Amino acid sequence: MPQVQRQVIPQQSVTNDDARSRAPSNTLPAESDFRKLIGSATSGALARFLENKLRLMVWYRPPSAGPLVFGAQVSQKDLVRGLQTLPQSPDLASDGGTAYCLAILDDRGKPVALSRPGFSADWKHPLVATEIGESLPHWEAALYLVDPQQLSRSASTLRLTLGLIVVTLVAAILLGGWFMAADVRRQMRLAQQKTDFVSNVSHELKTPLTSIRMFADMLAEGRVTEPDRQANYLRIISAESARLTRLINNVLDFARMQRGAPARGRQACDLVDVVQEVVDTCRPHLETIAISLTLERDAAKLPLLGDRDALAQIVMNLLSNAEKYGGKEILVRVRQQDGHGYVDVMDRGPGIPAKKLETIFQPFTRLDESQASGVSGSGLGLTLARGMAHAHGGDVTYSARESGGSCFTLSIPLSEVQ
């Protein structure tokens, strides 16, 4: 028999490829694992890391091939080249000023495709990111801000806007609360003033009526026989009647003014005559209580169209106010200036404090609210005087008198009366 030479290769000399090709024990487990992965599917893709590199394989098992499976490994360079066109979406690149960049990152976190060529960023810190899927494990689609400070600026703007809204709301709440509290205080003060007004008017009505009835009864019963005392009692009755009439007229005029009733008819009259008539009416009463009343006229006549009774009521109210607070000396001056007639009612009283100047013309307001002060009144005199003056196109103002005291001035526009 021919002799056959045998070749022996030491184990340590065998290469890895030879070992894998000759050792079925290394191949069968891998084949078994692969068949478990694909199951009964006929096609698919499989991604695995070999030698720390991603390997993407696609496979196909035709029905007629029996146990055979055909596969191919995808070139990573070709894969990257094909992915580079995907982020170039018209939605992301249509306007060159878009604030975002879409990037596809490989398993090492390196960009392989960008929606904005040449863009660079800290790839480890995207705005948002998500994994692509099982076909490309550890690959991600990430979104980056083109201007990293934009988010901070937007957050700052949002914080500022929210802060301003909160401050505005808090200010509106505080301001609304303050207005509500101020309105409540005003309503309470007005209610108190109305209550005081009712008390004062009741007292004012009772006092002259009591005096009139007492002195009238004494005269009627003949208990006073001296002519001087009788004349004095009659003057008191006349003064108290005028006081009562003035009070009732004030209340009625105020009610008419509050209703917005139209002004009474106007006719030709003379302001000097109106003031002279009022002074003559008030002088006897003022002399009985030791108050001197002086009238100065810088003009002989001051003609105008107006309500004579209303003008007389204005001067009467100013004189009544001077009687209550003006001491023992009252000066009335009638003058003309710049087409207006002026009536100054001056006294030597203590004057009006600065904090009261804004309230003296308000209804129901008095310098001394206490009834024990001995000063009578309803708090409507100055209010009605100014309201009636406004109805004539004029005004009533206050100023401090030189050398002490007060000066209330009535100004009325004059007119040529035919």
C-alpha positions in Angstrom: 0.0 0.0 0.0 1.3 3.4 -0.7 2.5 5.3 2.3 0.5 8.6 3.0 2.4 11.4 4.7 0.4 12.9 7.6 0.4 16.7 8.3 0.2 17.8 12.0 -0.3 21.5 12.9 0.4 22.5 16.5 -2.6 24.0 18.3 -0.9 27.3 19.0 -0.1 27.8 15.4 -3.7 27.6 14.3 -5.1 31.0 13.3 -8.4 32.4 14.5 -10.0 32.0 11.0 -8.9 28.3 10.8 -10.2 27.7 14.3 -13.5 29.2 13.5 -13.8 27.2 10.3 -12.8 23.9 11.8 -14.5 24.2 15.2 -18.2 23.5 14.8 -18.7 24.1 18.5 -18.1 27.9 17.9 -20.4 28.2 14.9 -23.4 26.2 16.1 -24.2 28.3 19.1 -24.0 31.6 17.1 -26.3 30.1 14.5 -28.7 28.9 17.2 -28.7 32.4 18.7 -29.4 34.0 15.3 -32.3 31.8 14.6 -33.8 32.6 18.0 -33.6 36.3 17.2 -35.2 36.1 13.8 -37.8 33.6 14.8 -40.3 32.9 12.0 -39.8 36.3 10.3 -38.9 36.3 6.6 -36.8 39.6 6.6 -35.5 42.2 9.0 -32.5 44.2 10.2 -30.1 43.4 13.0 -27.7 45.7 14.8 -24.8 44.4 16.9 -21.6 45.8 18.3 -18.5 43.9 17.1 -15.1 45.1 18.2 -16.7 48.2 19.7 -18.2 49.2 16.3 -21.8 49.1 15.2 -22.6 46.5 12.6 -25.9 46.8 10.8 -27.0 43.8 8.9 -30.1 43.1 6.8 -31.3 39.6 6.1 -33.9 37.8 4.0 -35.2 34.2 4.1 -37.0 33.2 1.0 -39.7 30.6 1.4 -38.2 28.3 -1.3 -34.7 28.3 0.3 -35.5 26.1 3.2 -33.2 26.8 6.2 -31.0 29.2 4.2 -30.9 32.9 5.2 -29.3 35.5 3.1 -27.8 38.6 4.7 -25.7 41.6 4.0 -23.8 44.1 6.2 -24.7 47.8 5.6 -21.7 50.0 5.0 -21.6 52.6 7.7 -20.2 55.2 5.4 -23.0 54.7 2.9 -25.5 54.8 5.8 -24.1 58.1 7.1 -24.1 59.5 3.5 -27.8 58.6 3.1 -28.7 60.1 6.5 -27.1 63.4 5.8 -30.0 64.5 3.5 -32.7 63.6 5.9 -32.4 66.7 8.3 -32.6 69.1 5.2 -36.3 69.4 5.7 -38.1 72.4 4.2 -39.8 73.0 7.5 -36.4 73.5 9.2 -34.5 75.3 6.5 -37.2 77.2 4.6 -36.4 80.5 6.5 -32.8 81.1 7.1 -33.6 82.7 10.5 -34.9 79.5 12.2 -33.6 79.2 15.7 -33.1 75.5 15.8 -30.8 72.8 14.3 -31.7 69.2 14.0 -28.7 66.7 14.3 -28.4 63.0 14.0 -25.8 61.7 16.5 -24.1 58.3 16.2 -23.4 55.9 19.0 -20.3 57.9 20.1 -22.3 61.2 20.3 -20.8 62.6 17.1 -23.0 64.4 14.5 -23.4 62.6 11.3 -26.1 64.8 9.8 -27.2 68.4 10.4 -30.1 70.5 9.2 -27.8 73.6 9.2 -24.5 72.8 7.5 -21.5 74.0 9.5 -23.4 74.3 12.8 -21.4 73.5 15.9 -22.5 73.1 19.5 -21.9 71.2 22.7 -23.3 67.9 21.3 -23.7 66.4 24.8 -26.2 69.0 25.8 -29.1 69.2 23.3 -32.3 71.1 23.9 -34.3 67.8 23.4 -33.2 64.4 22.2 -34.7 61.0 21.5 -33.2 57.6 20.4 -33.8 56.6 16.8 -34.8 53.0 17.6 -33.6 49.4 17.7 -32.2 49.5 14.2 -29.6 52.1 15.2 -29.0 51.6 19.0 -27.5 54.5 20.8 -28.1 56.8 17.9 -30.1 59.9 18.6 -32.0 62.7 16.9 -31.3 65.9 18.8 -32.5 69.5 18.6 -30.2 72.4 19.4 -30.7 76.1 19.7 -28.8 78.1 17.2 -28.4 80.8 19.8 -27.9 79.2 23.2 -28.7 82.4 25.0 -32.1 82.7 23.4 -33.7 80.3 25.9 -32.2 82.3 28.8 -33.4 85.5 27.3 -36.9 84.1 26.7 -37.0 82.8 30.2 -35.9 86.2 31.5 -38.5 87.9 29.4 -41.2 85.5 30.6 -40.1 86.0 34.2 -40.2 89.8 33.7 -43.6 89.6 32.0 -45.1 87.4 34.7 -43.5 89.7 37.4 -45.1 92.7 35.8 -48.5 91.0 35.5 -48.3 90.0 39.2 -47.2 93.5 40.2 -50.0 95.0 38.1 -52.6 92.7 39.6 -51.4 93.3 43.2 -51.3 97.1 42.5 -54.8 96.9 41.0 -56.1 94.9 44.0 -54.4 97.4 46.5 -55.6 100.4 44.5 -59.1 99.0 44.3 -59.1 98.2 48.0 -58.0 101.7 48.7 -60.7 103.2 46.6 -63.3 101.0 48.2 -62.1 102.0 51.7 -62.0 105.7 50.7 -65.5 105.4 49.3 -66.8 103.7 52.4 -65.1 106.4 54.6 -66.7 109.1 52.3 -70.1 107.5 52.6 -69.8 107.2 56.4 -68.7 110.8 56.6 -71.5 111.9 54.4 -74.0 109.9 56.5 -72.7 111.5 59.7 -72.9 114.9 58.1 -76.5 114.3 57.1 -77.3 113.1 60.6 -75.7 116.2 62.0 -77.6 118.3 59.5 -80.9 116.9 60.6 -80.0 117.6 64.2 -78.8 121.1 63.4 -81.8 122.0 61.4 -84.1 120.7 64.1 -82.3 122.8 66.6 -82.3 125.8 64.3 -86.0 125.5 63.7 -86.8 125.0 67.3 -84.8 128.0 68.6 -86.4 130.8 66.5 -89.9 129.3 66.9 -89.5 129.2 70.7 -88.3 132.8 70.7 -91.1 134.0 68.4 -93.8 132.2 70.4 -92.5 133.3 73.8 -92.2 137.0 72.9 -95.4 136.9 70.9 -97.3 135.4 73.9 -95.8 138.1 76.3 -97.0 140.9 74.0 -100.4 139.3 73.3 -101.1 138.8 77.1 -100.1 142.4 77.8 -97.4 141.5 80.3 -95.0 144.0 78.8 -96.3 147.6 78.9 -93.0 149.6 78.4 -92.8 150.8 74.8 -89.0 150.2 74.6 -89.4 146.6 75.7 -92.2 146.1 73.3 -90.2 147.5 70.4 -87.2 145.3 71.4 -89.4 142.2 71.5 -90.9 143.0 68.1 -87.4 143.4 66.7 -86.4 140.0 68.2 -89.5 138.5 66.6 -88.7 140.0 63.3 -85.1 138.9 63.4 -86.0 135.4 64.4 -88.6 135.2 61.7 -86.0 136.3 59.1 -83.6 133.7 60.5 -86.3 131.1 60.2 -87.1 132.2 56.7 -83.5 132.1 55.7 -83.0 128.6 57.1 -86.1 127.3 55.3 -85.0 128.9 52.1 -81.6 127.4 52.3 -83.0 123.9 52.8 -85.5 124.4 49.9 -82.8 125.8 47.6 -80.4 123.0 48.4 -83.1 120.4 47.7 -83.9 122.1 44.4 -80.2 122.2 43.4 -79.8 118.5 44.3 -82.7 117.7 42.0 -81.1 119.6 39.2 -84.1 121.9 38.9 -83.7 124.7 36.3 -82.7 128.1 37.5 -85.4 130.7 38.2 -86.1 133.4 35.7 -83.7 136.3 35.4 -84.6 140.0 35.0 -82.8 143.3 35.0 -81.5 144.3 38.4 -78.8 146.3 40.1 -76.2 144.5 42.2 -75.6 147.7 44.3 -79.3 147.9 45.2 -79.5 144.2 46.1 -76.5 144.5 48.5 -77.9 147.8 50.0 -81.3 146.1 50.6 -79.7 143.1 52.3 -77.4 145.3 54.5 -80.4 147.4 55.6 -82.3 144.3 56.5 -79.5 142.7 58.5 -78.2 145.9 60.3 -80.8 146.1 63.0 -80.3 142.6 64.1 -76.5 142.8 64.0 -76.6 146.0 66.1 -78.7 144.3 68.8 -75.8 141.8 69.2 -73.1 144.5 69.1 -71.8 143.8 65.6 -71.0 146.8 63.5 -71.8 146.5 59.8 -70.3 148.9 57.3 -71.1 149.2 53.5 -68.6 150.7 51.0 -69.6 151.3 47.4 -67.0 152.0 44.7 -69.7 152.1 42.0 -73.1 153.8 41.9 -74.7 151.1 39.8 -73.8 147.6 38.6 -76.6 146.5 36.2 -76.9 142.8 35.3 -79.4 140.1 34.3 -80.1 137.8 37.2 -82.3 136.4 39.9 -82.7 139.2 42.4 -83.8 136.8 45.2 -80.9 134.4 44.6 -78.4 137.3 44.6 -79.9 138.6 47.9 -79.7 135.0 49.3 -76.0 134.8 48.4 -75.2 138.1 50.2 -77.4 137.1 53.1 -75.6 133.8 53.5 -72.2 135.5 53.5 -73.3 138.0 56.1 -74.7 135.2 58.2 -71.4 133.3 58.0 -69.6 136.5 59.1 -72.0 137.0 61.9 -71.3 133.5 63.3 -67.5 133.5 62.9 -66.4 137.1 62.2 -66.2 138.8 65.5 -67.6 142.2 66.1 -66.8 144.0 62.8 -68.1 143.3 59.3 -67.3 145.3 56.2 -69.2 144.9 52.9 -67.6 146.4 49.8 -69.2 146.6 46.3 -66.8 147.2 43.4 -66.4 146.7 39.7 -63.4 145.3 37.8 -62.9 143.9 34.3 -66.6 143.6 33.5 -67.5 141.9 36.7 -69.2 143.1 39.8 -67.6 142.1 43.1 -69.1 141.9 46.6 -66.5 141.5 49.4 -67.8 140.4 52.8 -64.9 140.9 55.3 -64.7 140.2 59.0 -62.1 140.1 61.8 -62.6 136.6 62.9 -60.0 133.9 63.4 -60.0 133.0 59.7 -60.2 129.5 58.3 -57.4 126.9 58.8 -55.6 125.8 55.7 -56.7 122.2 56.1 -60.4 123.4 56.0 -60.1 125.5 52.8 -61.0 122.6 50.5 -64.1 121.6 52.5 -65.8 124.8 53.5 -67.9 124.9 50.3 -69.0 121.2 50.7 -72.5 120.6 51.9 -73.1 119.9 55.6 -69.6 121.1 56.4 -69.0 123.4 59.4 -65.9 124.6 61.1 -67.1 123.4 64.4 -69.3 120.3 64.3 -70.2 120.4 68.0 -73.6 121.8 68.9 -72.1 122.9 72.3 -70.0 125.4 70.5 -72.9 127.9 70.5 -72.6 128.5 66.8 -75.9 127.7 65.0 -76.2 126.7 61.4 -76.9 123.9 59.0 -73.7 123.8 57.0 -75.4 124.8 53.7 -74.9 128.5 53.5 -71.6 128.6 51.6 -72.6 125.6 49.5 -75.7 127.4 48.3 -73.9 130.7 47.8 -71.4 129.1 45.5 -74.0 127.1 43.6 -76.2 130.1 43.0 -73.2 132.1 41.9 -72.2 129.4 39.4 -75.8 129.5 38.0 -75.1 133.2 37.3 -71.8 132.5 35.6 -69.9 133.7 38.7 -68.2 132.3 41.8 -67.7 132.7 45.5 -64.1 132.5 46.7 -62.3 132.8 50.0 -59.1 134.7 50.9 -57.5 135.8 54.1 -58.0 139.4 55.1 -55.1 141.7 55.8 -54.4 142.2 59.5 -56.5 139.1 60.3 -59.9 137.8 59.4 -61.7 136.3 56.4 -62.9 137.7 53.1 -65.5 136.0 51.0 -65.9 137.5 47.5 -68.9 137.1 45.2 -68.1 137.8 41.5 -70.8 138.2 38.9 -70.4 139.1 35.3 -72.1 142.3 34.4 -74.3 142.9 31.3 -75.6 145.9 29.4 -79.3 146.0 30.4 -81.5 147.8 27.9 
